[in-house]
Amino acid sequence: MAVQEMRRSTHGGGCTCEACPHGAREGHRRAVAAFLELRDEFAAGQGLPAAVARSAGASRQWVSDELTQSAVTAAERGREAGHSWLYLLSRRAVLAVWIAAGILLVVQVATALGTGWSTARTTGLLAAVVLAALLTLAARGQSLRGGLLAPLVGEDNRLSTSRTVPCAWLLLTAFAVLLPTLRLAATAPGPERAALHQGLELGRALPLLIVLALTSAVAVLVRRVVSVRILGQRLQKLPADRPRGADLLTDDAGRGSFPDAQYVLMSTVTLSFVAVTLARFPDRLPQLPWALTLLTGLSAAVYLAGKYAEGSRPVVLSVVRIREPGDLDASIRTGDDIEIRGVGFVPPGAQTPEMLARLVVRIGSVHVHVPLVPVAGGFRNPSDLVLTVPVPADVEPGRIEVQVITAAGVESNRCTIDVAE
C-alpha cells in the first residue's frame, strides 16, 4: 500500500496533487469522466430515486439539477487545469526561445566550417541573445497568464489571431533591426559602415513597415469592434478554459474559420519570405515586394470584414404547447411544457454542459432554467434552435411575454403567449 501511495503522488498520469499542473489536469479528467458517466446513466433511465421516478416533471428537474452540479464541478476543475497549463507553458515558452538561440548557434558553427567565422555571424548570435533576454524579462511578470503568450491571449482566454500576427511581425522586424544595428556598433567608419546605413533607408524598409503598421491597426480595430458589438448585444462571447493553438484557425465553437485561416496562412507565407531574405542578406533590412505587401493587406481586410460580419442575437420565432401522445389539443396552462423555436440560443463556445445549464427563459416575471435532458452522447434539450421548458405555477393566466436569456447574458426579443386558467 505504501508503494502504491508513493506512485500515486508522483507527477505522472495518476497524480492527484491539486497544487501541481499534473494533478490539476488529472482532476479535470476525472471530473469530466464522472460527468459523462452520470449523463449516460441518466440517459439510459437509470439512477433515478423512487421518490421522483413516478413524476416525469420531477424526475426531469432532478436529473437536470444533478447534471448541472456535476457540470459545474467539471468546469471548475477545467479552469484550474487551464491556469496550471498557462503557468507550465510560460516556463516552456522561455525555454523554447533559448533553445532556438542555441539552434542558431549550432547552425552558425556548422556553416562556418568551410567559410570561416565572420562579424555577421557574431552579430547574429548577439542579436538572438539580446532578443531572448528581453523576451525572458517580459515573460517573468506574466507567468500566471502564459508568459510569452500573455500578449497573444484575448479577453475570452483564447489565442487571438489579430494579436498573434502583428506580434510575429514585430519580433521578426525587431530581429532584423538588431542585426545591422549591432554591426554598426562594431564597424569602423568606411565603405562598410556606409553600406549598413543604406540598408536601413526608408525606401527599402517601407513595405515592411506598412505591413507591421497594418496588422497592428487591424488588432486594435478588431478589439474595438468586438467590444462595441458585445456591449450592443450584437455579439455573444464566452470565455474558454484555456488557450489552444487551434484558436488561431477556428471560431469560438472550434469550427474552422476562413477569415482567420487565410489571414494566418498569408502572414506565414510572407513572414517566411522575409525570414529567408534576412538570412541571405543580414546586413540590411529585408525588402518586401509590393505584391506580397498588397496580398497581406488584402488578407487583413478580409479578416477584419469577417469580424464585422460574425455574431448574432438570439431570436424567438414562435412558442407552442407540447402535446403528449394521446393528449388533446388545448391552450397553454400552468404545468404544461412549451417549445420555444428560434435561433441563436446556444452561442459559439456555449456547448459545454455548464454553459447549457445557464440558459434561462423568462415567462412573465418568472425565470425558468432550461432543464438538461440527456441522451446518449449529448443532450436533447437545450439546443440552438429549440428550447423546452415547463410553465411554472407562479405564472398568472393571461397574455404573457416569453424571452430567452443566453449563457452570454444576451436577451432575445419578446414573444407573447396566452396562458389559460
N, C-alpha and C positions, 0 to 999 in steps of 0.2 A: 504493500500500500504506500509506503514512504517513497519507493522508487517511482510509482505511478504519479504521485503528487508532484515530485520533482520534475517529471517530464511535462506535466500539465502547466507548470509555472514557467517553463522555458518559452521563448518568443517564437514559437512555431505555430502550426496551424491550430493547435488546441489551446493556445494561451487564452486565459480569461482575465488577465490583469487589465482593469479599466484605465490604469494610468499610463499605458503604453499604446502605440498605434496598433500593434498586433492584436492586443486584447480588445480594442475598440472595434476593429474590423470583425473579429470573431463574435463579439457580442451582437453586432449588426446582423451577421449571417444567421445567428441562432434566433434572433427576434423575427427575421423575415421567414425563416423556416417554420417557426411556431405559428405565425400568422397564416401562412399558406396551408398548413395542416388543419388549422381551425376552420378556415374558409371552405376547404374541400369537405371537411366533416359536416359542416352545416349544409353545404350544397347537396350532400347525399342524404339529408334528412336525419342525421344522427346528432347526438349530444344535446337534444332539447330537454329541459326539465319537464316533469309531468305536470307541473302547475301551469305552464303556459302552452303545452303541446295541444290542448284542445281548442285554443283560440288562434285563428290564423293571424289576426292583427297583433295579438300579444306576442306570439312566437316570432313574428317578423320583426317587431320592435326589439325584443330581447336579443335576437341574433344580430341585429344592426348595432346595438349598444356593445355587445361583446366584441364584434369585429372592429368597431371604432376604437375601443380601448386598446386592442391588440395592435391596430394600425398606428395609433399614437405612440405606443412603446417602440415599434419598429422604426418610426420616423425619428424619434429622439436618438435611438442608437445610430441611425444613419447620419444624423448631424454630428454626433460625437466622432464617428468614424471619419467624416469629412474634415473636421478640424484636425484630427490626428494625421490624416493624409496630407493636408496642407503643410503641417509642421515638418513632416518627414520629407516632403517634396522640396521645401525651402533649403534643406541641407543638401539634398541630392543635386539641386539645380546649381548651387555654388560649386559643388564637386565637379559637375559636368563642365562648367566653364573652365576650371583649371585643367581638367583632362583635355579639353580642346586646345588649350595653350600648350600642353605637353605634346599633343599630337603634332601641332605646328612645329615645335622644336625638332621632333623626330624627322618630319618631312624636310625641314631646312637642312638638317645634318646630312640626310640621305642624298639630297640633290646637290649638296656642296662637295661631295666626294670627288666628282670629276672636274668641277669648275673652280673650286676653292671658295673660301668664305669671303663675304663682302659686307660693306657697310649697310646695304639694303637688307640683308638677312638679319643683321643685328638690330636695326631699327624696327623690322617687322616683329621680331620676338619681343622687343621692348614695348612696342605698341600693344601687343597682345597682353603682356603682363600688366601694363598700366590700365587697360580697359577691364581686365579681370579683377584687378584690385578695386577699381571704382564700383564695379557691379557687386562685389562682395560687401563693400561698405554699405551700399544701398540696400542690400538684402538683409542686413543684420537687424534693421529696425522694423522689418515686416515679416519676421519668421512665422508668426501665427497666421498671416494672410497669404502665405505661399512664397515668401522671399522674393526671388526674381520675378515670379509670376504675379505678384501683387498688382502691378500696374496693368496687367492683362485681364484681370478678373473684374467683371462688371458688378453692378449693384445687385443683380439677380444671382450672384455666386456662380456664374458661368464664364468660361473663357470668351472674351469679346473679340469678334473678328475685326471690328472697327478699331480696336486698340492694338491688337497684335500686329496688324500690317504696318502701321506707322512706327511702332516700336522696332520692328525688324529693319525698316529703312533707316531709322535713327541710329541703330547700332552699327550698321554697315557704313553709313556716312561718317560716323564718329571715328571708326577704324580707318577709313580712307583718308580722313583729315590728319589723324595722328601720324600716319606713315611719313608723308612729306614734311610735316612739322618737326618730327624728331630728326629727320635727315638734314633739315635746315639748321637745326641746332648743332649738328656735328660736322657741317660742311663749311670750309673756309670760303671767303669771298672769291668769286671767279665764275667761269662759264657754267660749272655745275650748279652753283647756287642760283644763277640767273635762270637756268632751265627749271629748277624746282619752283621758282616764283612764277614762271609761265604756266606750270602745271596747276597752279591754284587760281588762275584767272577766271573771271566770272563767265566769260563766254563758254568755257569748257564745262563749268560746273552748273550752268543754268538749268539744263534739263533735269539733272539730279535734284537740284533744289526745288524745282517746280513739283516733281513727284513727291518729295518729302512734305512740302507745304500742302499739297492737295490731299494726301492721305491723312495728314494731321487735321486739316479742316473738316474732312469727312467724319473723323472720330468725334470732333466737337459737335458737328451738326446732328449726327446720329444720337448722341446723348441728349441734345436739346429736343429733338423730335420725339424720342421715346418718353422723355419726362412730360412733355406737353400732352401727348396722347394718353398717358396714364392718368394725369390729373383731369383731363377732359373725359375720362371713362370711355375712350375710343380704342384702348388697347389694354388687354388683360395680361399682367406679368406676374409670375410666381417664382420664388427663389428655388434654386436647386440645392441638393445636399452638398455637392462639391463640384468643382470644375472638372471637365473632361476634355481630352483632346478633340473628341468628335464635335464639341460645341462650335468649333471653327467652321464646320461644314454643314451643320444641321440647325433646325429651328428649335424652339423650346420643348417641343414634343419629341425630339430625337429623329424627326424625319429630315431627309436630305433637302437642303435649301439651295436653289440655283443661284440667287444673288450672292450668297456667302461663298459657295463653292467656286464660282467663276472669279470672284474677287481674290480669293486666296490663290487660285491656280495662276491667274495672270500676274499677280505680285510675285509669286515664287519663281516664275519663268524670268521675269525682269530682274529680280534680285540675283538669280543665278548668272545672268549675263553680266551684271555689274561686278559680281564677285570674280568671275573669270577675267574680266578686263583689268580688275585691280591686281590680280595675281600676275598677269602678264606685264603690267606697267605700274609698279608700286610707287614710282616717283612722281605721279601726278594723279589728280582726281579722275575717276572713270568718266568718260564722255558717253552719256546715254543717248542713243539715236532718238531723233524726234518721233520716229514711227512708234517705238516702244513707249515713249512718253505719252503719245496720243492714245495708244491702246490701254495703258494703265489708267489714264484719265477717264476713258470710256467705261472701263470696268468699274471704277469708283462711282461713276454716275449711275450705272445700273444698280449697284449695291445700295446707294442712297435712295434711289427710287423704290427699291424693294422695301426699305424700311418705312417709307411713306405709305406704302400700299398695305402692309401687313396689319393684322389686328381687326377686331370687330366686337360689337357689343352683343350681349345675349338678347335674343328676340323671342317673345312668346307669341306664337301664331294662333293657337286655339287651346281651349281647355274642355275636355269631355269627361263624362262619367264612365267608369269602367263597369261593364256588366258581366257578372259571373255567369258561367254556364248554367242554364236553367232559370236564371233570374229574368224578371220582366223589365222592359224599358221603363224608366221613371226619371223624375227630376233628381237633381243633386241634393242630398240631405247629409246632415252631420253623420259621420261614421262611414260614409261611402269613400271609395278610392277614386281619385280623379287622375287623369292622364294629361300632363302638360306637354304640348307639342310645340317645338320651336327649333332654334339653332343657337349654338354658342354657349350651351350650359356648362360644358367641360372645356375650358380654355387649354391651350398648349401648356404642358407641364403640370396639369392638374389631374393626370390619370392615376396617380398614386392613391391607395386607399385612404390615407389621411386627408388628402385634398378632396376626394369624393365625399367624405363624411362631413365636410364643411359646407356643402351645398344646403341652402335654406330657401324655403318657399314661404312668402308672406301671404297668408289668406286672411284678408281683412286686417285685423290688428294682431292676429296670432301668427307667430313664427313656427313653422314646422320644418324640422330637419328631415331631409330626404333619407329614407331608410336604405341601407345597403342590402341588396338582395343577391346573395352569392349563387353562382353557377360554377360548374367545373371549369377551372382555368380563368375565371374572371367574375364579373358582376353583370346581372341583367338590369339592375337599376342602381344608380342613375346612369344615364348615357348623355351624349352630346345633343341628341335630338328629342329625347323623351324622358320625362320625369314622372314617377308615380308616387303620390303621397295621399294619406288619408285626410279627410276633412274632420278636424277635431271638434269635440262637443262644445268648445268655447266659442265657436263661430256663430254669430247671430244670423237668423234667417233674413233673407232679402238680397239685394244686389251687393255683391262683394267683389272687391278687386283682388286679383291674384298677380303676384310679382315674384320673380326669381332673383336671388342674390347668389352669385357665384363664389367660388373659393377665393377669387381675387378681390372680392368686395364690390364688384360692379353690379349695379341693379339693372334689370331688364325693364321693358315697357310694362304697362299695367293692362291686364285683360279682365273684363268684368264678367262675372257669372251670377246666376240666380240660385240661391240656396233656399230650398223649400222647407217648410216646417215639418 
